[in-house]
Amino acid sequence: MGKVTWKAGTFIYPIPAVMVSCGDMENSNIITVGWTGILNTNPAIVYISVRPERYSYNIIKEKKEFVINLTNEDLAYATDWCGVKSGAQVDKFKEMKLTKEKSQFVSAPAIKEAPVSVECKVIEEKDFGSHTTFIAEVMCINADEKYINENGSFDISKCDLIAYANGGYYKLGLKVGKFGYSVEKKAKKDEAKVVSRNPKNIKKEQNKENNFIPKLRNKKAKTSKKVDKPVRRKKK
């Protein structure tokens, strides 16, 4: 089958669904943002795009700082709620029972329940039409200790991060590879085998396993069974 052509639009999915906290410890707000991402590695530069009519827009524009809080399955409801309610009318921290956490380098509070909070300071603004993009430098990253493994690395598989795609929220699925695995000459023995999620392949693998076990048993039964031949005695 061929592809269907649609008019120009925003259809690069999936994307992060983050809760951006802004303001200060006394007067703060949370805005859910889908248009966010990385612009540069060194220094670490990120961005968020916000509509000028949003309540948080003027707060971020004035304070020149914010915190990007990654979201997981437990925060899915709050993520959606904070995206459809206005901070001009409700206290989102209070209504969603979220905890303000003091940041290290910015006045905006982080969300304690978030698995990761990224403190940012705005270095540039760009107006593109419907949204204004706030380009910011990352000051520090605060990660929940319960997601840090014994090697001191962040184990992303444990925190059930969610993504947004075409109007829906989705939990990240199984790992299907790692950076550079396509050009590795020899896989490590202790590395988990990547299994294709194609249903046909899964069924094929299961059939192989199911057929293999009986064959081993039959083979064992045949080899272990010993039949004594009758012995003829000579007549005296």
N, C-alpha and C positions, 0 to 999 in steps of 0.2 A: 504493500500500500504506500501511497505517496504522502506528502506533508500538506497540511492546510495552511494557507497564508492568512494571517490576521493583520490588522492595522497596528501601528507602533504602540507599544505600551510597556509596562513594567512586568516582565515575566521571567525574571532570573531567580529561580527557586531551587532549593530551599534557602532561606536566609535566617539569621539570628532573630529571635524575638526577645528583646532586652527591656528591662525597666531602668530608665534613666532617672536618677534622683538629683535634685538641684535645690538651690537656696542655702539655708544654714540649719543648724540644729534646732532652732526655735521656729523658724518659718521655712517650711520645705514642701516640696511636691514631688510626685512621681509621674513620669510620662512614659508610656510604652512606645518603643521605637522599633521599626522594622528596617528602615533605611540606615544601616550602620555597617561599619567594616574597617578594614586596615588599609592605610595608604602607604605606609613606609615602615621599614624594619628598624633602621638605626639612623636617627633616633626613632623611637616608636611613635608613629603618628596614626591617629584614628579619626573617625568622623561620625557625626549623627546629622540627619536631615530632619528639620522640624518646620511645620507649617506656621507662618506668622500669627495665625489666629489662635493657636494653641496657648493655653495659660502659661505653660512653662517657657514659651519662647522668650518673653521679656525678662524672665528671671535669669535664664542662661545668657542672654545678651548683656544684661547688666553685671552679673557676677563673673562672667567669663570662665566658668568652670562647672563641672558636673561629674557624676559618677555613673559609669555603665555597669549595671548589675546583670550578670548572666542568669538565666532562669532555667528551672527544671520542672519535672512533672508535678511536684508538690506546689509549685508557684504558678501553674498554668491558669488557674481561675483568677488569681490576683493580677496576672499579666494582662489578661483580657479586660478585666474590670477597670484597671488603671488606664487602659487605652480608650475606653468609651465614656468614662466619667471625667468631669472637669474639676481641677484642683481649686477653681474659684468658688465652688459650691460645697465640696466635701474635703475632709482630711483623709487622704488615701492611706496614710500610715495607720491611722486609728481604725478606719473602717475595715481594712484588710488584716488588721492585727499584725502588722509588720513592725519590726524593731529598728529604730534609728541607731546607727553605729558611727561613732566619731571617726572621721577620716584622718589620714596622716598629713596630707599636703594641701587639701582643699577644704573649704568651709562646708561644702555640701555633704550631707550624711550618706553613708553607705547603707544598704539593706542587709541586716545581719543574717537573714534567712537565705540570702543568695549564696550559691556555692563559690562564686568569684565576683569581686568588685574591683573595677578598674578606675582609678582616680585620674581625671583629665583636666587640663587647663587649655582654654581656647587660644589659638595663635592666629587664626584667620577665619573670616566669614565670607561665604559666597552665596549670592542670590541667583537661583536658576529659574525662578518662576513660581511654581506652586510651593516649593520648599526653600528654606535657607539652610545651607550646609555649614555646620560648625566644625572646623578642622582643629583638632586638639592634640597636644603632646601628652603622652602617658607619663604620669608622675610615679605611680607605683601600682602593683597588683596585689590585692589581698585575697588569699584563697583559704577556704575552710580547711582546718587541720584534718578533719575526718576523711578528706579525699586525697591526702598525701600518703603515698606508699612508703615502704621501708627504705627505698632508695632516695627519698626526698623529692620525688617527682609527683606531679599532679596526675592522678589516675582519672582521666575523663570518663572512663567507662562506668564509674561508680555513682556519678551524680545525676544521671538521667536527664541530660540537657534536652531542651525542646527547640524546635525550629518552626518557622512559619512558612507556609506554602499555599498560595492560591486561596486564601481565606480560611485556612485551617492550621491548627497547631499539631505538631507531630513530635513524638519522642524519637530520639536518634536510635537507629537499629544496630545490628551486628557489625562488627569490624570486618571489612572485606579485603584489607590490605594495609600497608604502611608506606611511608614515603621512601621511594627508591627500591621497593621490592621487585619491581618489574625488570630491573637490570642486575639484580643480585646473581652472582655466579653459582653460589651454593647456599642453600637455606640452612639456618642453624637447626640442629637436631631438637633443641628444646623449644623451638618456636612453634606456636600453634598453627596447624594446617588450615589454610583458607579454603573454605568450601563454598562453591557456587550456590547461590540462592535460587537457581533455576529449579523449579519443582521436578522436572524430568531427571535432572542430575541427582537430586536428593533421593528420589525413588530408586534410581539405578544403584546408588551407593548402598541404600538400605537392602535392596535385593541381593547385592553381592554379599553383604554381611550375613543375611538370613540364610543364603544358600551355602555359605562357607562353613558354618557351624555344623550342620547335619553331615556334611561330607567328612569332616574331621571325625565325628562320632562313628560314622559307618566304617571309616578306614581303621579306626582304633578297634572297633568290634571285630573286624575281619582278621586283623593281625593278632589280636589277643586270644581268639578262639582256636583251640587246638583239638584236633580230632585224632584219637588213637586208632590205628589200623588193627583189624583183628589178627591175632597170631594163630597160625595153624600148627597144631602139634602132630608130630609124626607117630604113627601107630607102632607099637612095639611088637 
